[in-house]
Structures are given as C-alpha cells and as structure tokens.
Amino acid sequence: MNWFKSFFSILLISVTLSSQGQAVASYDVLIVGGGASGVSAALQAARLGSKVLVVEETSWLGGMLTAAGVSAIDGNHRMPSGIWGEFRAELYAYYGGPKAVETGWVSNTLFEPSVGNRLLKKMVGAEKNIAVWYKSTLLDLKKQPKGWTVAIEQEGKKKTVNASILVDATELGDLLPRAGVAYSIGMDSRYDTKEEFAPEKANSIIQDLTYVAILKDYGADPKRLLKKPQGYDPKEFEHACDVKDPASHSNTPIINCDQMITYGKLPNGKYMINWPKDGNDIYLNIIEMSPKARAVELQKAKDHTLRFVYHLQNQLGFKNLGLADDEYDTADKLPFIAYHRESRRAKGLVQLTLPYVQSPYQQELPLYRTGGIVGDYTIDHHHLKNPDAPKIDFVKIRVPSYNVPLGSLIPEKIADFIVAEKSISVSNIVAGATRLQPVVLGIGQAAGVLAALSAKQAVTPKDLSLREVQQVLLDNHAYLMPFIDVDPKDSRFQAIQRIGATGILKGKGVPYKWANQTWFYPEHRISEVDLIDGMRSYYPAADKVAGSGADVTAEFFAALLLQVDPTLNKDKIWSVIAAKENQVLTRAQVAVVLDLILKPFERPVDFTGQFIATKN
C-alpha cells in the first residue's frame, strides 16, 4: 500500500508538471551551492561518472574562496589533499609558481578572487558531466522513496529536477530544515560534547562574520577615496594596527599598520581586508532569518566594512588603496556574499568533537579509521565583536592535525542526503578548524565520492562500504590520515595511508603554532612490542608471539606474519619483505608489507570505525 501511494505521488507530480508544460530534468547528483565544497563535490562526482547539477545563487564559483573574497588559504600547506592540491597547482601555473602567491604573511597561498573564479570555472568546464545553473535558488524540495524532487528558480524561471542524491553545499546549511535534517546552531554544552573548554550551558552564539573588501593600489588617485560613511566613528577601529599574534602569551600590543595591511596582500597590487581586531568583523546571527531579513542585516556588515576602508584611507594613511574595480561588478564593489564562519551543524552518523581531535587513538570509538578529509589549522574562533560571547581563548586550545570522519557528512536519519561546506556534524569548538578552505574543499571531495557511489549503487550513503569510499578518495590523491611526512607522490603513500587508517601503525600528533602536525616517521624503526600492540586488535594471534623492546627485523616480522596467518606462503612473504633476516625494518617497510600481505584495510568497518561482522 505504501509503495502504491509513493508511486501515485510521483505519477501525480509528473502529470502536473507535464500539464504545466514544464520539463523535468534528472540528475544523479544535485548540489545546491557552488562554493568551495560544492565545486569540489561536483568535480569528484562527475569524474566518477555521475551526471551532476550545481545550483548557485551568484554568477561565480568558489563561495568563500572567491565570491566572499577570502582568497588567502588557511592551512594544509604541507597536505595538498586531492582537489585542494589540484586547485593550488592551477594557481601556481597561472601566477608562476609557489613564490608568486606567497604575497601576504597570513598564508602561503594568496590569489585574486576573480582569478580563483576563472580557474574553478575552467576546472568545472573540463568535466562534461557537470551542469551549472547560475543565479538560481532552491524553492522547494520533496523526498521521494528514492531520491528527491526539487523546484528551482533560475533567473525568474521555475524548473523541476529529480535527483538520486542531494548535497547541501550552501553557506548556512539552508537545506537542512527543509529536508528534515536535525541540526544545532551555536555553542554546545560541555556536558553534551565532553569538551572542557565548552560553556556549561549551550547557547545560540555563533562566530562573527565578515564582509571582506578587496582593495587595489591606485597610487595618488583621490577619486578612489570613499566619502565619509554615515555612522563612522574612529574609535571603532582604534586598535586595528595591533598585529600581536593571538596565540602568543604576551598581552603587550604590537602596533604596525604596514604589517596589518599586508596581512592579506594579494598578487598584482591588491589587498584582502579581512581583519578581526577592531577591523571589519561584525556580529550578526542571520542563520534562521528569511532571505529578505538576511539582506537587511548584511547591509549592516557592508556598511561596517566601508567604514573600515574609509578609516584605512583617511586615518591610517593608505590613500593609495581603493576598492578594486576589476573584481566584483557590484554597485559598491564589495563581494557577492559575506564570509560566514559558522552555519547550521547537522546531526550526523557521528560527531567530531575536541577529544577526537586532540587524542584520536585514545577515544571510545576509533573514528580516525573512518577519515577522508584532513586539516591542520588550529581552533580559530572570532568572537571579538560580541560582548555576550563567553571569554574562551580558543586559539590556545592545543590540537594536532586531524582527520574528519566520513560519517559526519551523512545525516543520522534522512536518506539520499549529504551535508557539506560548514554544516557537517562537528562540535561548535571543532567547527573553528573545519571551516577553513582546504578542509571544506576536502569535505566537498568526500561528498562527491559518497554521492557518486550512492547514485551508482542505488543505495543511500550510510549503506556504502566505508573502505570503498576511502579507497576511491586515495585513488583521487586525497589523504585519509594527516601525515605530513609522506607525500602523495611517494610510491608508498597509499599503503601508509591505508595502514594508518587501521591504527596498526599510528601517527604522532604535534600541536604546532598555526600549522599543526601529525608525523608517520616512515624511516624510523619500530619495536617488536609496539608492532604486536598495534596488530592485536586486528590479529589476536599476534599476542602469541613474544616481543621485546628490540627493533623489528625481517626475521621477526616474517615469523609474526606466519603466526597471525599460518596459511601464508613463506616464500611469498620473504619476496615481499625483500630483506636479509637480520635487517632492521623501517615503519614504511612494515606498512607496505602489511598492506600487501595481510591487507588489513580490507577488513570492513562501519562509520564509527568498528569492525563489521562478516559471514564465513
């Protein structure tokens, strides 16, 4: 009976649309939002054979990277994972190499937003399976027994799309309430997330947002100077030239206006103005507002930024700098959208919280086994403009680099739906790190794999093989584990990533300034007891081998392999080890042999990282 009702509902929609003269387009994957994650999701899904539609409200691709003007990349300089590394390579080729984009001190990679938009459009245009509808908005969506029917307005025309998988890549997670996905907004209670730095009670406070400005050096051209904006008060920007690192332990200001302005210096004499301390950050919580109400509030952010630009020109002496006339074709020359640091956060199959970032190997669930996105930026929250925000020094929360579990992209209860951008299932504290551009590009790439495999296999994302998803990510040059000392060009990269994702050989996390680290130490040795300890969760028989603190030799390793699997061929083991009996092995050698001989990565795990029972 339920099947008949669903069939009749689909038939009724089809007949109604036909009678109205509307054609219904069908896609494997529909991505709402052409921002950082939307573009990478589209690229990845299309390359896996899916027919993809991207619905984007502006005329640009890239979201915060381009349309919001945040064109200084934060983090992952030593982890060029997947599509992030590909985009960076495009920037290098355009500008003339790494040094040509190291123009500002905040980042190793800075670029003009318009260039980023053109390069992303070039990448998308090379994929025949991707269609992009610009200046389009989602009107309505309806869950079908399999997939979704979505109404879209494109430049005044209403269109209808059927899609097997729907991806929310919007800046604020706007599809979540429409699709019925449970979510939260604001700060979590420490009792819910077990994060000692979180407030005692949950609240609705989010991070400050910014309407970025891109300035250009015009020399002595007074026509570029702004007229005094209404409401301008120089006291509002009194401490803008304090460039003291918020992560430092000193309370002494460091006043350097020249250093402040070069924070986001871009190629070709341009400057990204995205300055937090007495700069153009502003507190607005517009997440649950209507589009009309949002526009009213965002005008306040624009006005605030224009006041700051006026201050730069008239109080700080940067009269040579004016709003760039070759970036945005808006009336005020400001970006198309604001830079939102926070959005709705979905309730996913799992939630990444601070303890899992700080010490992933010591937690109740082995979520590190389930990663497909990596990040190294510190916990960075902007709350200077909201006096009601709890006084938490987020930057001083020490964390290593980390990976993001794939289950955080999949809603707990809604089928055929994937969450991307900044709306994945993480705690409020962790969102201060996962919001950064390379991580969001990685989130999109992972979403693209989940979507494409789900559409191809006609299953909802939570029913996919996690290890299959991870292997596809590896095949597309993405990282599963945040190891900075084994490059994707290294022939051992995949084996080390796979063994790292089992936990048999673990990485060493190091909190380090603004670019945290995790080291695999491929050329280091490993002791017998450490190897046995790592293997016992996969191979209980390893405990039958007597180990010591001595380094693992080829002879010991061969005996251990035969102990855990007596069916192995001894000659094959030695041919793979390819070493003399008394030779001490490196961690990389052990990883490669484990990957080739025992293949522990192939043992299925669920989205919590726990083993899935297999039929004998």
N, C-alpha and C positions, 0 to 999 in steps of 0.2 A: 504493500500500500504506500509506504514512504517512497519507494522507488517510483511509483506511478505519479505521485504528487510532484517529485522533483522533475521528472520527465515533462509533465504537463506545464510546470513553471517555466522551464527552458523553452518549450514549444510556444507558450504564450508570449514570452519576450521576443522570440524570433518573429512570430506573426505580427506583433505590434510594431516592431521596428520596420518590418517589410512594408506594412501598410502606411508607415510614415515616410517611406522612400529612403530610409537610411540603410547603408550597407554596414555590415558588422565585420570588422577586421579581427583576425585571430592571430595570436602570437603565443609562442611557448613561454616567453618571459616578458612581463610588463614591469618596467622600472619607473616609479614616479619620483622624479628628482634627478636632474643631470649634473649633480655636484660631484665632489671627489669620489664618493663611493658609488654613485650612480654610473659614472663613466667607467670606472674600473669593473663594476659588475657587468655592464653591457659588453665591454671588450672581452672579458673572460667567458661569459656565457655564449657569445657569438662564435668565439674560436672553438668552442666545444660543440658547435653545430646547431645551437638554438636560434630560432627566429625571435629577435628582440626588438621591443619598442621602448624608447625612452621618452617620457613626458616631462618637459622642462618649462618652467614659468618664464624664464628670461630668454634672450636670444644667444646666450653664451653657454658653454660647457665648463665645468670645473668648480662651481659653487664657491666655497670659501677660498679655494686656490686662486680664483680668477674674478668671478662676479662679485665677491665680497672684498677682494683686494688683498687678501692675506698671502702675499706671494713671497714670503720668506719661510722656508721649510724648517719646522722644528723637529729635530731628532732623526734617528735612523740613518745618519750619515754613513756609518760603517755596516749597516744592514740594508742594502739596496734590494729589498724583497720584492720579487715579482714585478707588477705593473708600476710600483713606485720607482724601481730601478730603471724600468723602461722609459718612463716619463723623464726622469733625470737625465738619461742618456740623450733624449731628444733635446733637452735644454743645453746640454754640453755641446751637441752638434750645432745647434743654432748660434750659440754665443761664442763658441771657440774653446771649449774645454772647462775643466773644473775651476781654474783660477778666475775665469771670466765671469763666474756667477758668485764668487766669494767677495761680494762688494760691500756687505754690511756685517757688523760684528755679531749680530744676533744669530746668524745662520751660516751654514756652508753653501747654501743654495738659495739664491735670490733671483727673481726674474720679473719682467714687466707683466702685469696681469693679461694684457691684450695678447702678448706672445704666448703665454700659457694657454689661453683660449684657442688660439690658432693651432697650436701643436696638438692639443687634445682633440680638436675637430679633425685634424689630419689623421690621428690615430684611429678615431672612430670611423672616418670616411674610408679607411682602408679595409674595413670589415663589411662585406656585402650583406651580412645578416642583420645589420643594425639599422633601424629607422629612428629618427629623432623628430619629435613634434615640439617645436619651439613655441614660446608664448602660449603655453597651454596649461590648463588647470584641471584637476580632477573634480568632477561634480558629484559623483555618487559611485558606490560600488556595492555589489551584491555577491555573496558567497553562493556558489553552485556546488552540487555534490562533488564535482572535481573542478577546481579552478575558480575563476572569478569572471563576472561581467561588470565592466567599468564604463561609466559615462564620463566623457572628456570634452571640454570646450577648447577648441583650437582656433584662436583669432576670430571669436564670435560664432563659430560653427560647432554644433554639438555632434559628437561622434561616439560610437559604441565599440568597445573592444572586449573580446573574450581572451582570457589568458590562463594558461595552466598554472603559472606561478606568479605571484605578485610580490614585488620588492618595494619596501618603504625606504627610499633614499632621500626623503625630504629633510630639510634643515631642522625641523622641530618635531619630527615623528608624527606628522599630521594624519597619517593613515591609521595609526594605532587605535584611536577611539572609534573611527568609522568601521574598522574591521572587527572590533570587539576584543582587541588585544589588551590584556591587563597591563598597567604601567604605573610608574610613580614619577613625581616631579619634586625636586628639591632635595634637602639633606635627609639622610637616613638616621634612625636611632641606632646608637652603638649596640643596643641590645638585640637588634634585628640582624646586624651585619657582623657583629663581634669585632668591630673596629674601635680601638680605644680612643682614637682621635675624633670620632664622630660625636656629635652632640648627644646629650642624654635623651632628648625628645626629638622626634622627626619634625621638620618644618618645610615650608614651601619656598625657601630662599634658594635662588639659583645664582650663577655667576654673572658678573657684569658683562654686557655685550659692548660691541664697538662698531661704530660706523667709520670704517677706515677711509683715509684720504690718500690719494697718490699725488704727490707734488712733483713739479718739474722745475729744473733750473733754467730760468728765462734771462738771467743776467739782470742788468739795470733796466727793467721794463715796468714802469709804475702802473701800467694798465692791468697787470696781474694781481695787484693788491686788492684785497677784499675791502668792501665798505664795512664800517663798524657794525657788527650784527646786534640785533636787539637783545638786551639782557646780558651783554658782555660785562664780565667782572674779572679784572686781572688776578684777584685773589684766588679765583677758582683754579688757576694754573700756576700758583705761586711756587710750587716745588717741582715743577716739570723738569728742571735740569739736574735733579738728583739722580745720578746713574749708579748709585750703590747697588750691588748685587743683592737681591732679596734673600739669597741663600747664604749670605755671609753672616758672621756672628757680630759684626760691628753695627753700632747704632749711629755712627758718625756719617752724615751726608757726604757725598762726593759730588760736587757741583761742576758740571762740564756740559755746557749747552751744545757744543760741537759734537761731543760724543753722543749726546741724546739724539741729535738729528740724523746721525749716521747709523743709528741702530738698525734701521731698515733701508739703508741705501741700496738702490736697485741699479742695474746697468743703465747706461745712456742718460745719466744725469737726473735720475728720478729717485723719489724717496717715499717709502711706505710709512705712513703715520698711523701707528697702532700702538700708542704709548699708554701704559696703565697708570703710572703715578702722576696725579694731577694733569693727566692728559685727556685723551678722548674716550676712555672707558665711561660707561654710564650704566646705572642700574635700572633695568626695565624687565619686568616679567610679563611677556606678551603671549606665552605659550598657549594658554587656553582661550585667547581672545579670537574674535571673528577677524577675517581679513581686513575689513574696514577699520575696526578698532586698532588692529596692529599698525596700520598705515599712519593713524593719528599719533600713536606713541613713537613710532620710528622716526617721525618728523622731528621729535624732540632730540633723538640721537643725532640726526643730521645737523640740526641747529647747534648742538653742543660741539660737534666736530668742526663746524665752520667757525665757531668762536675760538676754538683752539688754533686753527690755522691763522686766524686774524692775530692771535696772541704771538704765534711764531714769527709772523711778518713784522708786527709793529712793536712788540715788547722785547723780543729776543733777537731782533735784528736780521732775520732771514728774509729780507725784502726781495732777494733774488728768486725765492721759491713761490710758485703759484700752483693752483690746481691744474693738473695735466690736462691738456686739451685733446690728447690723442689716445686716451684710454677709454673713457665712458662717454657715450653720446647722450648723457642725461642732461637736463637743464642746469643742474647745479654742479655737474662734473664729478659727482660722488658715485661710488659703486652702485650696482643694481640692487644689491641686497646687503643686509647687515651681517656682521660676523657674530654668529650665535655660538657661545661656548658650551651651552647646555640645552638639552631638549627633553622631551619625554624619554623615559627609560623603560623598555619593555620588561615584562616578567618572562624570562626565557626558561629553557630546559635546565640551565644552570645560571648562576650569577657569579661573576668575578668580583671578589671583594679583596680588600687590602691584605689580609693574611695570605691569600693565594698568590699575591704579587710578591710580598716580602719573603716568604719561605715556602715555595710551591711544593717542595718534596716532603714537608712535614705536616701536611694537612690531611683532613679526613678523607677527601676524595682526591685521586690523582688527576686533577684537571689538566696538569701540564701535558699529559699524554694526548690530550684532545685539541691541542692548539693548531692554528692555521694562520695566525696573524701575530706579528711581533712588534714590540715597541721598546724604546729605551729612554724616552723623556721622563722627567721627574713628575711628581704630583704637583700640578701647577693650577691653582685656582685664583681667580680675580674677584675680590670682594671689597676693594678699597672704597667703592662708591656707595656702599650700603651700610649705614651705621648700625643697622639691626642685625647684620651678619655676625655669627659667633666668631670670636677672635681666635681663630685656629691658624697656626703658621704651617700651612700645607706644604710649602716648598721644603721645609725641614723634616718632613716625613721621609725617612730614608728607604729607598727601594732599589733593587737591581733592575736590569732589563727583564722583560717578561714576555709571555705569550698569552694570547686571548683564546679561550675555549670556543670551539665552533658552536657549541650548544647555546652560547649567549646570543646568537643570531636567529635562533629558532624559538618562536613563541611556545609557551607551555601547552596551550590548548587550541590555538587556531591553526588549521591545516592550510597547506599550499601558500604559506606566507613567510617571508624572510625579512628580518629587520637589519637595516644598515645605518650608515652615517653615524650620528652620535646617540642613536636610540637603542643601542644594544643593551643586553642585560648585564649591567655592571653597577656597582655601588656609586653613590654620588662622589665619594672620595676618588675612586679609581677612574671615574669619568674625567677627572682633571688630567689624566695621562692619555687615555684612549681617544680623546677628542682631537689629538694632533694630526696633521695632514698625512704623513706616511702611514700611520695606523689606520686612518679612515680609508685611505686607498687600499690597504690590505683587507680591511673589512669588506670593501666592495668586491675585491677579487674573490674572497672566500664566498661571499653571497652569490657571485656569478657561478662558481662551481656548484654550490648547493642547488641553485635554481636550474642550471642546465642538466645536472644529473637527475634531479627530481622530475623534470619535464620528460626527459628521455626514457626514464624507467617507469613513468606513470605512478610514482609514489610521492607521498608528502615528505618534506625534508627530514623529519625526525626518524623516518624509516630507512634512510640511506645507510650504507656502510661507511662509518666514520673513517676507517682506514683507506677506503677507496677515495673518499673526498680528499684526504691528506695527500695521497699519492698523486692525484691529479694536480694539486697545488705544487707539489715538489716538481712535477714534470713541467710546470709553468714557472719555474725559477723562484717560487715563494719559499719562505722559511717556515718551518714548524716550531723550531726551537731558536731562542735568541742568541745563538753562539756567534760571537763577533770574530773569532779567530779561524773560521773555516769558510772560505769564500765560495759562492755558488759555482765559480769557475774551477774549483778544486774537484778532481775526479772522485774524491772520497765524500763530497758534500752530501749526497743523498743518503749514503749508508750511515754517516754520522748523524744526520738529522733523524733518520728512522730509529736508530738505536737510542738516540737521545729521547725520542718520543716514547720509548718503552720504559725509560728510567733505569735500565740496566747500567748504563754509564751516565752519570749525572754531570751537569754543568756547575760551575762555581759562580754565584752571583755576587756582584760588587757594586754597591751604590757609589756613583762617581759623578759629582757635580751635576751638570745638566745633560749628561750623556751616559746613563747608567750602563752597566756591562754584565754579561754572562760569558764565561770562558769555558771552552771544552778542553783546552790544552791537548791538542792532538798528538804532540810529540812527547808528552810526558809519559812516564811509566805508570803502571797500576799494580797495587799489591794483590797477592793471592786472596787475602781475606776480603778486600774491597770488591773484587770481581765476584767472588762467591756470594757476598751480601747482595750485590746488585742482581744476580741471576736467580736467587732463591724464590722470588715472587713468581717468576715465570717457570722455573725448573726446580721443584722441591728436592730433586735428587742431587742437586749441587751441594746440599748440606752433608752428603756422604763423603765428600772429598775433604781431606784435612788440609787446611790452608794456613799460611803463616803470613808474617809481615813482609816476606820476601817479594821481589818483583816477579811478575808473571813471565815465565819463559815459554818458549814454543812447546817444550815437552809437557809442562804443567797444563798449558791450555788445551793441548790435544787430548790429554787424559781426562780433563774436565768435560770436554765436549762429548767424549765417548761415555762418560758416566751419566750425563743427563739424557743422552740418546744412544743406547747401545746398537741401534740399527744403522748408525752412520758407517760409511766406508772409511776405514783408517787411511788408506792411500789418498782418497779424495781430500780428507782433512789436511794432510801434510802438503798436498799440492796447492791447496788454497793458502795455508799458512806461509808456505814458501820461505822457510827459515830453518836454520840449524837448531838442533834440540836445545842447546844451552843459550840460545839467543834471547835476550830480553825484548819483549814486545812493547810497542807504544800503544797508547789508548786508541789512536786512529787505526792501527793494525788490528787490534782486538775488535773494534767496532765493525770493520769491513768483513772480517772472518765470521763474526756472529751473524751479520746481515746475510752473508752468502750461504752459510752452512745451516744455522738453526732458524733463520728468518722469523725472529720473534715478533717483528712488526706486523706480520700477517695474522697473528692471533687477534681475533676480533674483540674490540672494546666498545662500550656504549658511550653516549655523550657525556657521561660523568667520569669516564676513564676506567670503569670497572670491566672486568672480563665478562664476555658473553658466553654462556654455556653452549657448547657445540655438540651436535649429535655424533655419536660414534659410528 
